[in-house]
Amino acid sequence: MLRSLYERGLQEVLLIVSDGLTGIRDACLNIYPKADHQTCWVHIQRNIAKLVRAKDRKEIMDIIQIK
């Protein structure tokens, strides 16, 4: 998909936001080496939530919400 975008004329990408899919960062930087890569905030929150006990989850998620 990224190669297709590049070939259709998308030349300059400065920021790529994605989930934590294995290899996505390297694939993006292979096509757009000047781009910064950032993991989506929602995916970061979900990854944190999986590691927190169910009874503490609401409190922790309230703390890490974007204000």
KAQUI-V261290 format. One line per field, one symbol per residue. phi: phi as a letter, one per 40 degrees, with the letter a starting at -180 (. if undefined). A space follows every 10 residues. Layout:
phi = ???
This chain:
phi = .ccccccchc cbbbabbacc ddgccccccc cbccccbbcd ccccccccdc cbddcbdccc ccccccc
